[in-house]
């Protein structure tokens, strides 16, 4: 997108929202916008994911098991492939990155924290919940990203 601001002029947030919105796909929308002076790099702080599960009973068991481990302060260990060419994996505790997991009927959602040290990958979350691809009724969709400026 290209916008020009007259010399000495200010960038109007509402005008920017309208201009950006006109160039975005129909299914995407801007909820709010804030114009900040200076050079600031936004940092992601969290994300929300949603997926439809075919069997809510199996998902409930996975959530209960996960919550029990979190409540007991147990580490949530996953093996993460860190070098594809060499096949090197690393065991990581991802408990600090899980914010919440909810199930509403067959709609499963979870919120993760994103830190400079990492976050939870979608496949890791599904593994922790004991869910396989064939148990999902839709693709996993990232619905929100929380940014810090």
C-alpha positions as a printed Julia matrix, in Angstrom:
149×3 Matrix{Float64}:
   0.0     0.0    0.0
   1.2     3.49  -0.72
   0.06    6.54   1.23
   1.4    10.01   1.04
   1.33   12.45   3.91
   1.64   16.13   3.15
   4.72   17.78   4.59
   4.01   18.63   8.2
   0.77   16.67   8.03
  -0.31   13.91  10.34
  -1.35   10.4    9.46
  -5.01    9.85  10.29
  -5.78    6.42  11.8
  -9.32    6.24  10.45
  -8.18    7.16   6.93
  -5.46    4.53   7.13
  -7.99    1.91   8.31
 -10.29    2.65   5.35
  -7.42    2.66   2.82
  -5.92   -0.58   4.14
  -9.33   -2.23   4.43
 -10.09   -1.57   0.78
  -6.98   -3.52  -0.24
  -7.54   -6.56   2.0
  -9.36   -9.78   1.11
 -13.07   -9.76   1.98
 -12.71  -12.23   4.86
 -10.1   -10.06   6.63
 -11.01   -6.93   8.51
  -9.18   -4.37  10.59
 -10.72   -4.0   14.03
  -8.64   -1.09  15.22
  -5.6     0.9   14.22
  -3.3     3.24  16.08
  -0.75    5.56  14.51
   2.49    5.72  16.51
   5.26    8.22  15.84
   8.84    7.0   15.59
  10.39    3.67  14.76
   8.75    0.92  16.73
   8.96   -2.78  15.99
   5.8    -4.64  16.96
   6.37   -7.9   18.82
   3.82  -10.73  18.86
   2.71  -11.61  22.41
   0.1   -14.28  21.86
  -2.08  -16.1   19.37
  -5.45  -17.84  19.32
  -6.13  -20.97  17.27
  -9.38  -22.76  16.45
 -10.26  -26.13  14.96
 -13.37  -28.29  14.75
 -12.95  -31.77  16.22
 -14.97  -34.78  15.1
 -15.18  -36.3   18.6
 -15.62  -33.85  21.45
 -15.29  -36.67  24.0
 -11.73  -37.42  22.92
 -10.88  -33.71  22.98
 -12.33  -33.36  26.52
 -10.08  -36.16  27.73
  -7.07  -34.45  26.13
  -7.93  -31.1   27.72
  -8.49  -32.68  31.15
  -5.14  -34.5   30.95
  -3.36  -31.34  29.84
  -4.97  -29.22  32.59
  -4.06  -31.87  35.21
  -0.4   -31.72  34.14
  -0.4   -27.91  34.17
  -2.13  -27.86  37.58
   0.46  -30.26  39.0
   3.28  -28.12  37.62
   4.51  -30.96  35.42
   6.65  -30.03  32.42
   4.99  -30.44  29.03
   7.79  -32.01  27.02
   7.79  -32.21  23.24
  10.44  -33.28  20.77
  11.09  -30.53  18.27
  12.98  -31.04  15.02
  15.62  -28.3   14.98
  17.74  -29.42  12.01
  15.87  -31.17   9.2
  18.96  -32.09   7.19
  20.74  -33.72  10.13
  17.56  -35.01  11.79
  18.45  -33.34  15.08
  15.66  -33.04  17.63
  15.52  -31.18  20.89
  13.3   -31.87  23.91
  11.58  -28.71  25.13
   9.21  -27.87  27.95
   6.46  -25.75  26.42
   4.29  -25.34  29.52
   5.12  -21.63  29.85
   3.67  -20.93  26.39
   0.14  -22.31  26.93
  -2.36  -19.71  28.09
  -5.71  -21.53  27.83
  -7.54  -24.38  26.09
 -11.33  -24.48  25.69
 -13.89  -26.71  24.04
 -17.35  -25.44  23.07
 -19.23  -28.37  21.58
 -16.88  -29.55  18.84
 -15.08  -26.2   18.55
 -11.64  -26.46  20.13
  -9.63  -23.29  20.72
  -6.42  -22.45  22.49
  -4.42  -19.35  23.28
  -0.65  -19.38  23.32
   1.96  -16.98  24.57
   4.68  -15.89  22.18
   7.96  -14.98  23.83
  11.47  -14.26  22.54
  12.31  -17.83  23.6
   9.55  -19.36  21.48
   5.96  -20.56  21.49
   3.9   -23.72  21.0
   3.64  -25.1   17.48
   0.22  -26.27  16.26
   1.36  -29.87  15.81
   2.81  -29.86  19.34
  -0.48  -28.66  20.81
  -2.43  -31.32  18.95
   0.04  -33.95  20.17
  -0.34  -32.76  23.79
  -4.12  -33.05  23.43
  -3.79  -36.54  21.95
  -5.41  -35.49  18.66
  -4.43  -36.79  15.24
  -5.16  -35.12  11.87
  -7.91  -37.62  11.07
  -9.77  -36.53  14.24
 -10.06  -32.95  13.02
 -13.1   -31.74  11.14
 -11.44  -28.62   9.76
  -8.0   -27.1    9.29
  -6.48  -25.37  12.31
  -6.95  -21.61  11.85
  -5.03  -18.87  13.61
  -7.81  -16.43  14.55
  -5.93  -13.73  16.45
  -2.47  -12.37  17.06
  -1.83  -10.07  20.01
   0.85   -7.46  19.34
   2.88   -5.29  21.7
   4.3    -2.01  20.49
